[in-house]
């Protein structure tokens, strides 16, 4: 497995199609009333990273060159105004962004899960943030999501739970990068 940047790939458009396939294979939302609604959903969750922070999109390439997984990341969550506009739940943990300004999303092809792909992507992003002097990284997920134990194993130990909407509890997991 090799970790590379989307921007270093010879055909980033083709890789973006692979990212889209993995995104929908990993998404809890599987049905859409139209192709346009599906495209808007994908753009809401990935468009910011593609247009504003393309250098922070990391790819895990399998030995055959196929995309095994990807990570979209942001170095400064407070400065990501588009995310505040597009994703309502984004502001729920805004007060924690000073200590944990960077965030990430990682998804792996279903047949690649449990093989260290996601961990390699997270480790690469965290190390990049550490070199840049960023004090912490965070993820937001559902309290009962299957990825909670994955993030905890990778050092995301600062946990805060908050209610979003009427009936959804979200979990903020932060990983400090400074002593």
N, C-alpha and C positions, 0 to 999 in steps of 0.2 A: 504494500500500500504506500502511496505517495500523497503528501499534502501539497497542494498548489493553490494559487490565487486564480479566481475566475478571469481576472484581467490579464493574466499571463498565458491563458489558453489560446491556441491558434484559431479556434472557432467558438468564441463565447456564446454566440447565438444558439448553436447546437447544444452546448452545455446547459444553457438556460432552459431548453426544452427538457433535458434530463432532470434538472432541478424541479421543474414543474411536475413531472411525473412522480418524483419522490415526494414532493409536497403533498399531492393529492393521495398518494398511497399511505401517507402518515396522518392525514387530517381526520379529525373527528366528524367534520361535515363532509358528507359523501354525495348528497343529492342536491341539485340545483335546478331551478325552474327553466333556465336557459343557459346557453353557452356564454352569453354576455354576463350574466350574473356570476357564473363560475369564473370567468376571466377577471371580473371586478374583485371577487373574493381573493383570488391569487395575488392580484396587484396590491390590495389593501395590506396583506401580510408580508409581501416581498418587495414591492415597488420602491419603497424608500431606500432599501439597501442597494438595489440595482442602480438607482439614479444618483444617490447621495454618498454612498460609501461602498462603491464596487470593489475597492481594494481590500475590504474587510470580508468579502465573500470567499471562504475557503472551501476547497473541494478535496475529498478523499477519493483518489483513483485506485481502483482495484488493479491487480497485476495484469489483467487483460485490457486496461485502459478505460474501462467503463466507470461511470460515476457510482461510487458505493455510498456516498453521503455528502452532505454539504452543511456549512455553517454560515449564517448571516450574522454580522456583528455591527455594533455601534460603539464608538469610543466615548461619546458624551450624550447620554440620554436626555439631559436637560436641554440640549441644543437641538434636539430632533423634533422641531416644531410640527413637521408633517405627521409624525407618529401621533402626536397629541391630537391633531385634527382627525386623523383617519381611524384611530383605534381608541374608543372611549375608555376602556379599562386601563389604558396606559398611564393615566394620571393618578390612579389609586395609590401608587407607592412613590409618588414624586418626591416626597420628603426624605426618602432613603437614597436618592440618586447622588447626593453629594459624596457619601461614603462609598457608594458602589456605582460609579457613573457609567461604566461600560455594561452592555448587555449582549446577549446572543440568543440565537435560535438554532437548533441543530436537528437535522432529520437524516435518517439512513434508509436505504433501500431495505424493504422487509427481509430479504434473504441475506442481508449483511449485518443485521442486528445481532448483538452478543458476540461480535468478533473484534471489538476494540476500535471500530471505525469512529463512532461518536466520541469516545474518549480521546482518541488521537486529535480529532478536530478541536475539541474543547481545550485540550492541553496546548495546542499550537496557538489558539487565540489568547488564552490566558498568558502564555509566555510573551506574546507580542505586547499585550497590555502592560505586563510587568516591566518590560524593557522601556516602554514609553512613560513609565512613572505613574500610571493610572492606579489609584488606590484600591479599587475593587471592581468586581464583575458581578452581575446579577442575572437571574432568569426569573420569569413569572410563569407559573403553571397552575393547574387546578390542584387543590389539596389532595385529591385522590388519584391523580394522574400516575400512570405507570412509570414516568420518567423521574419521579421524586427520588427514588433510591439511587438511580444513576447519578444525579447531580450531587447527592449527599456523598456518594463514594468518591466524587471528584472534588471534594473540599468545599462545597457550597453548604455552609453550616449555619450562617446567620439567617434564621427563619422568622418571617412575620406573616401572619394570616390576616386577611381583611375581607370583608363582605363587599361584593360588587353586584349591584342590582338588588333584586329582592331575595334571591335564593342561591347565589353562587359565591362560594368561598374561594379566594385566590391565595396562592402561596408565593411569597417573595423569598427566594433563596440567594443569599449573597456570599461571595468568596472574597475575603480581604486579601490584597496583594502586597501590602506593606506590613512591616513588623510593628 
